[in-house]
């Protein structure tokens, strides 16, 4: 299975910035949580306040089932959903919602714990391709121009991976011509890397089941590492070889989920989960992680990923299924809770133009100031009419919100940028 290594040419922050250049441009939202997987939108100019009756609705499109949020690159929105026995990737115009092409792929996932049977992972858009990871564990690469499949790999079957509670739901990461995926396979194949151009296997690593958390990149001792939160661990692996730098336990056995994406800030790594797991901040040293703080009282998120603004994290503490989840601001360095707001409940967050956008579970969009002293709401409107579990996207002043009710729902595009 292992076809060799990619050479290490140079490392550090410059290397990582170069590798991401093909994914991130001004105004793009090309993958989960935006250009850098941290919930920050770049070069956006937003309204200071939304109109009383809400911002202009530019268009809407009906979609099938699934929780995959939109991705946007070069003015094209990529929507991943399921209708009947097909997983569909639609490419639509950002300004008009008009469809450019659709890629139709067989769907085999059968819902179990949750009735939704659609894909969970946000598409990952590169210069010429779109990577999609289906709910049954099929990884596919689609040509951006034509909508035709370049290659496909059934990772679940190849590595004997189990679907877990809700199917496969960890969005892969593309790094230096490799696609790294949280598979949860057997026999040292928790994480698998394939080539971006042809889907050839490069390496497999680690022994653990998959999670719903998506990987990010970090720099340790001037070298790049991929940070994966799996079912029961957090680990740093060499993206070229799969060699483990180190890891630490993170997770609980039983009916629990790791779903929030890890947050890297310099040499600090923050991870969070609910179900009694809690939150943890460590310092990424050369040979081992150095614990800074951990508890289950500051910011334990069931599935929403917090957003770091300056020295403070804004995120969700609590669980949707238990009926109480609070929007909180905490100090990253200490875990100190600065304030809590019960009203929003489970919420997705985006930071742009010095403001925070919150899209709640019931489809309410809230604009507020990222102020560690107090919660300061600016305005709100009803962006969705049903449950919103899919991550929103922001590109070119346009906010995309996808409903995820039991039978799917529409995606709506709102003009929230300043004109």
Secondary structure, DSSP 8 states (H G I E B T S, - for coil): -----------SHHHHHHHHTTT--TT-B-STTTTTTSSB--S--B-SS--TT-SEEEEEEEE-B-----EEETTEEEEEEEETTEEEEEEEETTT--EEEEEEEE-----SSSS--S--S--EE-SSEEEEE-TTSEEEEEETTT--EEEEEEHHHHHT---TTTS-----EEETTEEEEEEEETTTEEEEEEETTT--EEEEE------S---EEEEETTEEEEEEE-SSEEEEE-TTT--EEEEEE---SSS----S--EEETTEEEEEETTTTEEEEEEE-SSSEEEEEEESSS--BSS---EEETTEEEEEEEETTTTEEEEEEEETTT--EEEEE-TT-SEEEEEETTEEEEEETTSEEEEEE--SSS-EEEEEEE--SS---S--EEETTEEEEE--BTTBEEEEEEE-B--
